[in-house]
């Protein structure tokens, strides 16, 4: 599991809320810092891949853990 600077728990939120919350959280980070996101919406997997491409932030990790989806994203 990658190290991270901040964690966002978006469990129970449906699209597009996990992305919107992540966008806000990433805005508060310094370049190179890592945000870990926990989500329960299956659609978030594709959402975060698209979000990374659109924003230039790097999706370091995308996986499933204990029935939740976990992402780590590095701010560009």
C-alpha positions as CSV (number, residue, x, y, z in Angstrom):
1,X,0.0,0.0,0.0
2,X,1.4,3.3,-1.0
3,X,2.1,6.1,1.5
4,X,-0.3,9.0,1.4
5,X,-0.6,12.5,2.8
6,X,-4.4,12.7,3.1
7,X,-7.3,10.3,3.2
8,X,-10.8,10.9,1.8
9,X,-13.5,8.5,2.8
10,X,-16.3,8.7,0.2
11,X,-18.0,5.5,1.3
12,X,-21.7,5.5,0.7
13,X,-21.5,8.4,-1.8
14,X,-22.7,7.9,-5.4
15,X,-21.3,9.4,-8.5
16,X,-20.3,12.2,-9.0
17,X,-19.8,12.9,-5.3
18,X,-16.6,10.9,-4.8
19,X,-15.0,12.7,-7.7
20,X,-16.2,16.1,-6.5
21,X,-14.9,15.5,-3.0
22,X,-11.5,14.2,-4.4
23,X,-11.2,17.2,-6.6
24,X,-11.6,19.5,-3.6
25,X,-9.2,17.5,-1.5
26,X,-6.6,17.4,-4.3
27,X,-6.9,21.2,-4.7
28,X,-5.7,21.5,-1.1
29,X,-2.6,19.4,-1.6
30,X,0.8,20.4,-2.7
31,X,2.2,19.1,-6.0
32,X,3.6,15.6,-5.4
33,X,1.4,14.8,-2.4
34,X,-0.8,11.7,-2.4
35,X,-4.5,11.5,-1.7
36,X,-6.0,8.1,-0.7
37,X,-9.7,7.8,-1.6
38,X,-12.0,5.1,-0.3
39,X,-15.3,4.7,-2.2
40,X,-18.1,2.1,-2.4
41,X,-19.6,3.2,-5.8
42,X,-18.5,0.6,-8.4
43,X,-18.7,3.4,-11.0
44,X,-15.9,5.2,-9.2
45,X,-13.3,2.9,-10.8
46,X,-13.9,4.3,-14.3
47,X,-14.6,7.7,-12.9
48,X,-11.2,8.0,-11.2
49,X,-9.4,6.7,-14.3
50,X,-11.1,9.4,-16.4
51,X,-10.5,12.0,-13.7
52,X,-6.7,11.3,-13.6
53,X,-6.5,11.6,-17.4
54,X,-8.5,14.8,-17.5
55,X,-6.6,16.5,-14.6
56,X,-3.1,15.2,-15.2
57,X,-3.0,13.9,-11.7
58,X,-1.4,10.4,-11.5
59,X,-3.6,7.5,-10.4
60,X,-1.0,5.4,-8.5
61,X,-3.2,2.7,-7.3
62,X,-6.7,1.4,-8.0
63,X,-8.0,-1.7,-6.3
64,X,-10.6,-3.3,-4.1
65,X,-10.1,-3.9,-0.4
66,X,-12.7,-5.3,2.1
67,X,-15.5,-4.7,-0.4
68,X,-14.5,-1.1,-1.0
69,X,-12.7,0.6,-3.8
70,X,-9.4,2.2,-2.8
71,X,-7.5,4.7,-5.0
72,X,-4.3,6.6,-4.4
73,X,-3.8,9.7,-6.5
74,X,-0.7,11.9,-6.8
75,X,-1.2,15.6,-7.4
76,X,0.5,16.8,-10.6
